[in-house]
Amino acid sequence: MKPTEIKLVAGMLEEEHPDATSLARAIIEALDSKRQGDSMYVLGAMYEGLPLLWGPFATSNQAAKAAGKLTSPYKDRSMPGRVMRVWRIGDEPT
């Protein structure tokens, strides 16, 4: 969850709605719409010619933090030079 999503939902909770069902529907539709416009990130690497991807993550910082927590072949010190990288979904890998 992002702070902007929390503010969006909090604001909607303060508005008048005919019933809980219509409020729930409005919140879900608003979050879906907002998230479609937001950037998403993945953590990626290549391992013996195979792409490895983890995610998606809401922010690049979340993806970077996940690198230290995920089980990965790159934690093996016998494989020097292996790098995990954060990509924004939609960017072309270099």
N, C-alpha and C positions, 0 to 999 in steps of 0.2 A: 504494500500500500504506500502511496505517495501522500505527502501532506496536502497536495492539491485535491486529491481524491477524497480525503477526509473532510476538507472544507466544503467540497461539492455536496457530499452526502449530508453533512451537518446542516447546511443551508436548506436543503430539500426537506429535512425533518422538521424544520420550523415553518414550512409552508402548509397551507390548508389543502387537504386531499379528502375526497369523499369517503374513502375507507383505506384500510391497511393494504389491501390487494393493489389498489391503484397507486399507492405510494411505493410499494415494493417494485411494481412494474416500471414506474418512472425512474427510480433510483438505478435499477439494472440497465435500463436503456441509456441513461445519462452516463453511467460508467463505461458501458460498451462504446458509446460514441467518443468519449474522451480518450479512452485507451487506444482506439483505432488511429488517432492522430498523434499519439505519443511514440517516441522512439523506444525500441526494445533492444536489448543487448544479449549476446551469447559469448561464452568463453570457448575458444577453439584452439585446436592444435593438430598437428599431423603426427601420426605414429606409424612408421613403416609403410608410408604411402596411403594410410587410411585417415580420413578426417574424423576427429573426435570433437563433438560439440556438447556443451552443457548449457542449459537455460530453457527458456528465456528469462532474463532479469530485467527489472524495471529501470535500473540505472547502471551506468558503467562501473560505478563504485561497488555496487552489489556483486557484479560479475567478477571484479578484481578480488574482492574479499573471498569469494567462493573458491578461487584458485587454491588457497591455502587449506581449504577444508575438504576438497574433493579427493577421492581416490583416483590416482592417475599414474600411468606408467612413467611420467616425468619425475616422480619423486624418487625414482631409482637412480642413485648416483652413478651407476655404470653407464648412463645415457647422457653424457654431457652435451650442452648446447641445445637441448630441447626447451622450447619456449611455449608457454600458453599465452594466448593473446585475446583481448577483448575486442569484439567487433560489434558495431551497431548493425542491426538487421537492415539489410538493404545496401550496405556498403560493399564495394567490390574488394575482396581480399587482395593483398599485395604480396 
